[in-house]
Amino acid sequence: MTNSYRQLFELHDQVAIVTGGGRGIGLAIAEGLGSFGAKIVIGERDPVLADNAACQLREQGIEAMAVVTDVTDHAQLTALFDQACAEFGELDILINNAGVSARIPAEDYPRADLQQMIDLNLTAVFQGMQEAARRWIAHGKGGSIINLASFAGVVADPLSAPYAATKGAVVQLTRTCAVEWAQHGIRVNAIGPGYVRTEMTAHTLDTPEAGAVIQAKTALARAARPDEMVGAAIYLASEASSYTTGHILMVDGGWTAM
Ligand SMILES: NC(=O)c1ccc[n+]([C@@H]2O[C@H](COP(=O)([O-])OP(=O)(O)OC[C@H]3O[C@@H](n4cnc5c(N)ncnc54)[C@H](O)[C@@H]3O)[C@@H](O)[C@H]2O)c1
């Protein structure tokens, strides 16, 4: 057994869909899984980001394709899975990463924005999980689903009430579906990042107050880089985590430990 431990993280020929993989955390995870041998399908709404991401991966020797997809459109989401399977074969890994955040006082939060956030951060995540699970169950095959939750899904993050609510929902989708689908060999886990410097958070992180908040609330006293989410994703995608399901792996610099 000892010699085979080195193979635990191997993803050779595994097929992974990464939603919102055009930039930020999704792109970093796509690179990470690809570097361990996975074939990557980027499901990204922005056509330029989608193409650039696939090119960037291929330049690194990773088999990759992009499917321009708005994951909130169910027909497009289904087409993403169909194209992934047609091009690369059956899916093994789903990274449910596409998401949006907003920092608005709770009492002022516009109703239309609320619905959009729910559509993307909750409904599309669940529909992606269903799409993967239905295919795996039909083919008698297991797989690994990794959802992007957040520290805000488990502790309060003022000015983020609807975002926090959707991420809390992702935490419970993760746990509940992990238990429901365990009998089918489907593992469902989530990564709970702290603040990660991406285009989503750059504006917040560049305000003078943010530095003080990060310093005060993060044990490691800094925001993360997107590549610091990759190790967790490789672990949860691979055989290394064969006995881990329904888990929310906090990669938050100690935020929720404080
Ligand atoms: N950055 C952070 O600090 C942080 C912290 C906790 C959790 N997260 C979560 O991690 C995930 C990725 O965050 P990020 O910081 O990389 O964000 P980001 O905004 O940098 O990237 C999100 C990507 O998703 C794409 N996207 C948006 N809507 C889409 C849709 N409808 N269909 C397909 N693609 C769509 C965007 O075009 C973009 O490429 C999100 O779910 C986010 O909530 C981020």
The ligand as an SDF file (V2000), in Angstrom:
LIG
                    3D

 44 48  0  0  0  0  0  0  0  0999 V2000
  -13.2460   35.4530   -3.6960 N   0  0  0  0  0  0  0  0  0  0  0  0
  -13.6120   35.1810   -2.4430 C   0  0  0  0  0  0  0  0  0  0  0  0
  -13.1670   35.8130   -1.4710 O   0  0  0  0  0  0  0  0  0  0  0  0
  -14.5860   34.0550   -2.1700 C   0  0  0  0  0  0  0  0  0  0  0  0
  -14.8180   33.7040   -0.8320 C   0  0  0  0  0  0  0  0  0  0  0  0
  -15.7000   32.6910   -0.5420 C   0  0  0  0  0  0  0  0  0  0  0  0
  -16.3450   32.0190   -1.5600 C   0  0  0  0  0  0  0  0  0  0  0  0
  -16.1120   32.3850   -2.8600 N   0  0  0  0  0  0  0  0  0  0  0  0
  -16.8460   31.6770   -3.8960 C   0  0  0  0  0  0  0  0  0  0  0  0
  -15.9550   31.1200   -4.8380 O   0  0  0  0  0  0  0  0  0  0  0  0
  -16.5670   31.1160   -6.1300 C   0  0  0  0  0  0  0  0  0  0  0  0
  -15.6470   31.7920   -7.1400 C   0  0  0  0  0  0  0  0  0  0  0  0
  -15.3980   33.1120   -6.7010 O   0  0  0  0  0  0  0  0  0  0  0  0
  -14.3370   34.0830   -7.4120 P   0  0  0  0  0  0  0  0  0  0  0  0
  -13.8570   35.0020   -6.3610 O   0  0  0  0  0  0  0  0  0  0  0  0
  -13.3860   33.3120   -8.2240 O   0  0  0  0  0  0  0  0  0  0  0  0
  -15.3450   34.9110   -8.3560 O   0  0  0  0  0  0  0  0  0  0  0  0
  -15.0830   35.6900   -9.7300 P   0  0  0  0  0  0  0  0  0  0  0  0
  -16.1910   36.6950   -9.8270 O   0  0  0  0  0  0  0  0  0  0  0  0
  -13.6920   36.1680   -9.8460 O   0  0  0  0  0  0  0  0  0  0  0  0
  -15.3030   34.5440  -10.8150 O   0  0  0  0  0  0  0  0  0  0  0  0
  -16.5890   34.0100  -11.0360 C   0  0  0  0  0  0  0  0  0  0  0  0
  -16.6450   33.4630  -12.4390 C   0  0  0  0  0  0  0  0  0  0  0  0
  -17.9770   32.9430  -12.6350 O   0  0  0  0  0  0  0  0  0  0  0  0
  -18.4580   33.3980  -13.8890 C   0  0  0  0  0  0  0  0  0  0  0  0
  -19.9240   33.4440  -13.8580 N   0  0  0  0  0  0  0  0  0  0  0  0
  -20.6980   34.3610  -13.2380 C   0  0  0  0  0  0  0  0  0  0  0  0
  -21.9840   34.0900  -13.4600 N   0  0  0  0  0  0  0  0  0  0  0  0
  -22.0320   32.9680  -14.2210 C   0  0  0  0  0  0  0  0  0  0  0  0
  -23.0890   32.2110  -14.7850 C   0  0  0  0  0  0  0  0  0  0  0  0
  -24.3700   32.5690  -14.6150 N   0  0  0  0  0  0  0  0  0  0  0  0
  -22.7830   31.1060  -15.5020 N   0  0  0  0  0  0  0  0  0  0  0  0
  -21.4670   30.7510  -15.6960 C   0  0  0  0  0  0  0  0  0  0  0  0
  -20.4410   31.4600  -15.2130 N   0  0  0  0  0  0  0  0  0  0  0  0
  -20.7170   32.5520  -14.4750 C   0  0  0  0  0  0  0  0  0  0  0  0
  -17.8490   34.7840  -14.0540 C   0  0  0  0  0  0  0  0  0  0  0  0
  -17.8780   35.2170  -15.4040 O   0  0  0  0  0  0  0  0  0  0  0  0
  -16.4420   34.5330  -13.5120 C   0  0  0  0  0  0  0  0  0  0  0  0
  -15.5920   34.0450  -14.5080 O   0  0  0  0  0  0  0  0  0  0  0  0
  -17.9230   31.7860   -5.9660 C   0  0  0  0  0  0  0  0  0  0  0  0
  -18.9260   30.8210   -5.7870 O   0  0  0  0  0  0  0  0  0  0  0  0
  -17.7420   32.5960   -4.7130 C   0  0  0  0  0  0  0  0  0  0  0  0
  -18.9660   32.8730   -4.0510 O   0  0  0  0  0  0  0  0  0  0  0  0
  -15.2500   33.3900   -3.1760 C   0  0  0  0  0  0  0  0  0  0  0  0
  1  2  1  0
  2  3  2  0
  2  4  1  0
  4  5  1  0
  4 44  2  0
  5  6  2  0
  6  7  1  0
  7  8  2  0
  8  9  1  0
  8 44  1  0
  9 10  1  0
  9 42  1  0
 10 11  1  0
 11 12  1  0
 11 40  1  0
 12 13  1  0
 13 14  1  0
 14 15  2  0
 14 16  1  0
 14 17  1  0
 17 18  1  0
 18 19  2  0
 18 20  1  0
 18 21  1  0
 21 22  1  0
 22 23  1  0
 23 24  1  0
 23 38  1  0
 24 25  1  0
 25 26  1  0
 25 36  1  0
 26 27  1  0
 26 35  1  0
 27 28  2  0
 28 29  1  0
 29 30  1  0
 29 35  2  0
 30 31  1  0
 30 32  2  0
 32 33  1  0
 33 34  2  0
 34 35  1  0
 36 37  1  0
 36 38  1  0
 38 39  1  0
 40 41  1  0
 40 42  1  0
 42 43  1  0
M  CHG  2   8   1  16  -1
M  END
$$$$
